[in-house]
Amino acid sequence: MNPCGDDFRGSGSEDIEEATPMTTNLEFGGTHVVRPKGKHQATVVWLHGMGDKGLSWSQLLETLPLPNIKWICPTAPTRPVALLGGFPCTSWFDVEDMSQSAPDDLEGLDASAAHIANLLSSEPSDIKLGIGGFNVGAAISLYSMICQVLGRYRNGNPYPINLSVVVGLSGWLPCSSSLKTWMEESQEAPQRAAALPILLCHGSADEVVAHDHGEKAVETLTSLGFQNITFRSYDGLGHYTIPEETEEVCKWLTTVLELEGTPSDS
């Protein structure tokens, strides 16, 4: 397996947006948008893993039986990654180790979380919003969730998005050692945490992000008052996704987002 790439590919894709500059002088890559085939009821930003790009996941997402979801698939900036000895690679933040005990790149986390929130900021007010991802994409999804619960990024700027769902596949929870202290800073955090639906999936044979890190994420979040967590473990699954997992994601999103629309010919 290429250490700077995920074992995942799909087929087909759509609209591309311009790159957006980062505060760290790195630039995000192109964004691929999969338009809803039916009534637009939800928009989900889906985030790729280390070494991948938005196009790869957009190709799969447009084949899913979720005609009422608009998918936004951005591409992370190419940056030196400590885990790879400083080798440049697409990643949402610098990663020293794919685990909860690794040092946290707060500047990179905030920059990517702000970019993701900005992609959702222009969606209609009646549309439900979500964030999900794979590998480091799952990690930044969970970090974005923490920002919403706290009401702000770690740099102090307000978090502007109200998320309805969060999905993480084969990922880990960043900043886990700091979360208890952070949660105590906000009176609204416990209520927001209790209400937010979260789906986490992990393979038991994951050789890149150990299954244990998925379990630890659930334990940590539960201890902090997150009450609406669904955890799915897949026996023998490595660091990639399979039809059974994507089917679980589809069923869960359909239920939690209350998707009801029908495909249209437009």
Residue pairs with C-beta under 8 A, 6 or more apart in sequence:
1 7
1 207
1 208
1 239
2 51
3 51
3 83
3 84
4 50
4 51
4 81
4 84
4 87
4 89
5 50
5 51
5 52
6 48
6 49
6 50
6 51
6 52
6 56
6 134
6 135
6 239
6 240
7 238
7 239
7 240
8 49
8 52
8 56
8 57
8 60
8 134
8 240
8 241
9 56
9 59
9 60
10 56
10 57
10 58
10 59
10 60
10 61
10 63
11 59
11 60
11 63
12 58
12 59
12 62
12 63
13 32
13 34
13 55
13 58
13 59
13 62
13 73
14 32
14 33
14 34
14 35
14 58
14 62
15 32
15 33
15 35
16 30
16 31
16 32
16 33
17 30
17 31
17 33
18 30
19 27
19 28
19 29
19 30
20 27
20 28
20 115
20 118
21 27
21 28
22 28
22 77
22 111
22 115
23 107
23 111
24 77
24 79
24 107
24 108
24 111
26 77
26 78
26 79
27 77
28 74
28 75
28 76
28 77
28 115
29 53
29 54
29 74
29 75
29 76
29 77
29 78
29 90
30 53
30 54
30 55
30 74
30 75
31 54
31 72
31 73
31 74
31 75
31 119
32 54
32 55
32 58
32 72
32 73
32 74
32 75
33 58
33 70
33 71
33 72
33 73
34 58
34 61
34 62
34 70
34 71
34 73
35 70
36 67
36 68
36 69
36 70
36 261
37 67
37 263
37 264
38 67
38 68
38 261
38 262
38 263
38 264
39 67
39 68
39 260
39 261
39 262
39 264
40 68
40 70
40 124
40 127
40 261
41 68
41 69
41 127
41 128
41 257
41 258
41 259
41 260
41 261
42 68
42 69
42 70
42 127
42 128
42 129
42 130
42 164
42 165
42 253
42 257
42 259
43 69
43 70
43 71
43 72
43 120
43 123
43 127
43 128
43 129
43 130
44 69
44 70
44 71
44 72
44 129
44 130
44 131
44 132
44 165
44 167
44 253
45 71
45 72
45 73
45 74
45 116
45 119
45 120
45 130
45 131
45 132
46 54
46 57
46 58
46 61
46 71
46 72
46 73
46 132
46 133
46 137
47 73
47 74
47 76
47 92
47 116
47 131
47 132
47 133
47 134
47 136
47 137
47 138
47 140
47 141
48 54
48 56
48 57
48 73
48 75
48 76
48 90
48 133
48 134
48 135
48 137
49 133
49 134
49 135
49 136
49 137
49 138
49 170
50 81
50 83
50 89
50 90
50 91
50 95
50 135
50 136
51 89
51 90
51 91
52 90
52 134
52 135
53 75
53 76
53 90
54 73
54 74
54 75
55 73
55 75
57 73
57 134
58 71
58 73
60 246
61 71
61 73
62 71
64 246
64 250
65 250
66 250
66 253
66 254
66 259
67 261
67 262
67 263
68 257
68 259
68 260
68 261
69 253
69 257
69 259
70 123
70 127
72 119
72 120
74 115
74 116
74 119
75 90
76 90
76 91
76 92
76 112
76 136
77 90
77 91
78 88
78 89
78 90
79 88
79 89
79 90
79 91
79 94
79 108
80 86
80 87
80 88
80 89
80 94
81 87
81 88
81 89
81 91
81 94
81 95
82 94
82 95
82 96
83 95
83 96
83 97
83 98
91 136
92 108
92 109
92 112
92 136
92 137
92 139
92 140
93 105
93 108
93 109
93 111
93 112
93 136
93 139
93 140
93 174
94 105
94 108
95 102
95 105
95 136
96 102
96 103
98 135
98 136
98 172
98 208
98 209
98 213
99 172
99 209
99 210
99 213
100 172
100 173
100 174
100 176
100 177
100 213
100 216
100 217
100 220
101 176
101 177
104 174
104 175
104 178
106 154
106 155
106 175
107 155
109 140
109 143
109 154
109 174
109 175
110 153
110 154
110 155
110 157
112 140
113 140
113 143
113 144
113 147
113 153
113 159
114 153
114 157
116 131
116 140
116 144
117 144
117 147
117 159
117 160
117 161
120 129
120 131
120 161
121 160
121 161
123 129
128 164
128 165
128 257
129 161
129 162
129 163
129 164
130 163
130 164
130 165
130 166
130 167
130 253
130 257
131 141
131 144
131 145
131 163
131 165
131 166
131 167
132 138
132 141
132 165
132 166
132 167
132 168
132 169
132 199
132 249
133 139
133 140
133 141
133 167
133 168
133 169
133 171
134 169
134 170
134 171
134 241
135 169
135 170
135 171
135 208
135 209
135 239
136 171
137 171
138 167
138 168
138 169
138 170
138 171
138 172
138 200
139 168
139 171
139 172
139 173
139 174
140 174
141 166
141 167
141 168
141 171
142 166
142 168
142 171
142 172
142 173
142 174
142 217
143 174
143 175
144 161
144 163
144 166
145 163
145 166
145 196
145 198
146 175
146 179
146 182
147 153
147 154
147 159
148 159
148 161
148 162
148 163
148 192
148 196
149 183
149 186
149 189
149 192
149 193
149 196
150 159
150 182
150 183
150 185
150 186
150 189
151 158
151 159
151 186
151 188
151 189
151 192
152 158
152 159
153 159
154 182
163 196
164 197
164 256
164 257
165 196
165 197
165 198
165 199
165 253
165 256
165 257
166 196
166 197
166 198
166 199
167 198
167 199
167 200
167 201
167 249
167 252
167 253
168 198
168 199
168 200
168 201
168 217
169 200
169 201
169 202
169 241
169 245
169 249
170 201
170 202
170 203
170 206
170 208
170 209
170 214
170 239
170 240
170 241
171 200
171 202
171 209
171 213
171 214
171 217
172 209
172 213
172 214
172 216
172 217
173 179
173 213
173 216
173 217
173 220
173 221
175 182
176 216
176 217
176 220
179 220
179 224
180 223
180 224
182 189
183 189
183 190
183 193
183 224
183 225
189 225
190 225
193 221
193 224
193 225
193 226
193 227
194 225
194 226
194 227
194 228
195 227
195 228
196 226
196 228
197 228
197 230
197 256
198 221
198 226
198 228
198 229
198 230
199 229
199 230
199 232
199 248
199 249
199 252
199 253
199 256
200 214
200 217
200 218
200 229
200 230
200 231
200 232
201 214
201 231
201 232
201 233
201 234
201 245
201 248
201 249
202 209
202 211
202 213
202 214
202 215
202 231
202 232
202 233
202 234
202 237
203 211
203 233
203 234
203 236
203 237
203 238
203 239
203 240
204 211
204 233
204 234
204 235
204 236
204 237
205 211
205 235
205 236
205 237
205 238
206 214
206 237
206 238
206 239
207 238
207 239
208 238
208 239
209 239
211 233
214 231
214 233
215 231
218 229
218 231
221 229
222 229
230 252
232 245
232 248
234 242
234 244
234 245
237 245
253 259
